[in-house]
Amino acid sequence: MDKIIKMLLAGILAGFILFLVASISYKYTGRISDPSLRELFRDEVSMKWFYKLLMLNVGMGLIMAIFYALMSKGMPGGSLLKGAFWGFVVWAILISQQLIMSLVAGKFTADLIISWLAQGLVSYVAAGLCISLIYKD
């Protein structure tokens, strides 16, 4: 039971981190830079829109925590290294496909790639670190 509570807590906190970084990025760039989120939220930005974004990010955090719990024993290094590695792997898998598609389609701008790199790398690595710190075994 203790592991389930740790997973839930880690996932919810990781989701809040993902949401916080996405919100800060939106404040400075005026748009959500993650391409998968842009396609999901085409309607006008409102509080309802941010609630949906929060729920999506908390769901992503929970999924990250569940898979981290399943795979953490096989990852090398200590708790912090495992968390940073896990966040980086999730970021690389989720963002790289959309990045390649945007590059091929010609929708690529410098501010978009900087925003993707900064928002994605910071948020997913921070979420992975958070999960690893809460889920210490």
C-alpha positions as CSV (number, residue, x, y, z in Angstrom):
1,M,0.0,0.0,0.0
2,D,2.9,2.4,0.8
3,K,4.3,2.0,-2.7
4,I,0.9,2.9,-4.3
5,I,0.6,6.0,-2.2
6,K,4.2,7.0,-3.2
7,M,3.4,6.4,-6.9
8,L,0.3,8.6,-6.7
9,L,2.0,11.3,-4.8
10,A,5.0,11.3,-7.1
11,G,2.8,11.3,-10.2
12,I,0.6,14.1,-9.0
13,L,3.6,16.2,-8.0
14,A,5.3,15.5,-11.3
15,G,2.2,16.5,-13.2
16,F,2.1,19.8,-11.3
17,I,5.8,20.4,-12.3
18,L,4.9,19.7,-16.0
19,F,2.0,22.1,-15.7
20,L,4.0,24.8,-14.0
21,V,6.8,24.8,-16.6
22,A,4.2,24.7,-19.5
23,S,2.4,27.7,-17.9
24,I,5.6,29.7,-17.5
25,S,6.6,28.9,-21.1
26,Y,3.1,30.0,-22.3
27,K,3.5,33.3,-20.4
28,Y,6.7,34.1,-22.2
29,T,6.0,32.7,-25.7
30,G,2.3,33.2,-25.9
31,R,1.6,29.6,-27.0
32,I,2.1,26.1,-25.8
33,S,5.1,24.8,-27.5
34,D,4.6,21.1,-27.1
35,P,3.1,20.0,-30.4
36,S,0.9,17.3,-29.0
37,L,-0.7,19.7,-26.6
38,R,-1.3,22.3,-29.3
39,E,-3.2,19.8,-31.4
40,L,-5.4,18.8,-28.4
41,F,-6.2,22.3,-27.3
42,R,-7.3,24.2,-30.4
43,D,-9.9,26.3,-28.7
44,E,-9.3,29.8,-27.3
45,V,-7.2,30.0,-24.2
46,S,-9.3,30.3,-21.0
47,M,-9.3,28.9,-17.5
48,K,-11.2,25.9,-18.7
49,W,-8.3,25.3,-21.1
50,F,-5.7,25.5,-18.3
51,Y,-7.8,23.1,-16.2
52,K,-7.7,20.6,-19.1
53,L,-3.9,21.2,-19.4
54,L,-3.5,20.6,-15.7
55,M,-5.4,17.3,-15.8
56,L,-3.5,16.1,-18.8
57,N,-0.2,16.9,-17.1
58,V,-1.2,15.2,-13.9
59,G,-2.2,12.1,-16.0
60,M,1.2,12.2,-17.7
61,G,2.9,12.5,-14.3
62,L,1.0,9.5,-13.0
63,I,2.0,7.5,-16.1
64,M,5.6,8.5,-15.6
65,A,5.5,7.4,-12.0
66,I,4.0,4.1,-12.7
67,F,6.5,3.2,-15.4
68,Y,9.4,4.6,-13.2
69,A,8.2,2.2,-10.4
70,L,8.3,-0.7,-12.9
71,M,11.7,0.1,-14.4
72,S,13.7,1.8,-11.7
73,K,15.4,-1.4,-10.5
74,G,16.9,-1.9,-13.9
75,M,18.2,1.7,-14.3
76,P,21.9,2.4,-13.4
77,G,23.0,4.9,-10.8
78,G,21.6,6.4,-7.7
79,S,18.2,7.9,-7.1
80,L,18.9,11.3,-8.7
81,L,20.6,9.9,-11.7
82,K,17.8,7.4,-12.3
83,G,15.2,10.3,-12.1
84,A,17.2,12.6,-14.4
85,F,17.7,9.7,-16.9
86,W,14.0,8.7,-16.7
87,G,12.9,12.3,-17.4
88,F,15.3,12.6,-20.3
89,V,14.2,9.4,-21.8
90,V,10.5,10.4,-21.6
91,W,11.3,13.8,-23.1
92,A,13.3,12.3,-25.9
93,I,10.5,9.9,-26.8
94,L,7.7,12.3,-26.6
95,I,9.2,15.4,-28.2
96,S,11.5,14.0,-30.9
97,Q,8.8,12.5,-33.1
98,Q,6.9,15.8,-33.2
99,L,10.1,17.7,-33.7
100,I,11.0,15.6,-36.8
101,M,7.4,16.0,-38.2
102,S,7.6,19.7,-37.8
103,L,11.0,19.9,-39.4
104,V,9.7,17.8,-42.4
105,A,6.5,19.8,-42.7
106,G,8.3,23.2,-42.6
107,K,6.6,24.5,-39.5
108,F,9.9,25.1,-37.7
109,T,10.9,28.4,-36.2
110,A,13.8,29.2,-33.9
111,D,11.6,30.3,-30.9
112,L,9.6,27.1,-31.2
113,I,12.7,24.8,-31.0
114,I,14.2,26.8,-28.1
115,S,10.9,26.6,-26.3
116,W,10.6,22.9,-26.9
117,L,14.1,22.3,-25.8
118,A,13.8,24.4,-22.7
119,Q,10.3,23.5,-21.6
120,G,10.5,19.9,-22.4
121,L,13.9,19.2,-21.1
122,V,13.5,21.2,-17.9
123,S,10.0,19.9,-17.1
124,Y,10.5,16.2,-17.9
125,V,13.9,16.0,-16.1
126,A,12.4,17.9,-13.1
127,A,9.4,15.6,-13.1
128,G,11.7,12.5,-13.3
129,L,13.8,13.9,-10.4
130,C,10.7,14.5,-8.3
131,I,9.5,11.0,-9.0
132,S,12.8,9.4,-8.0
133,L,13.1,11.5,-4.8
134,I,9.6,10.5,-3.6
135,Y,9.8,6.9,-4.8
136,K,13.2,6.1,-3.1
137,D,13.5,2.4,-2.5
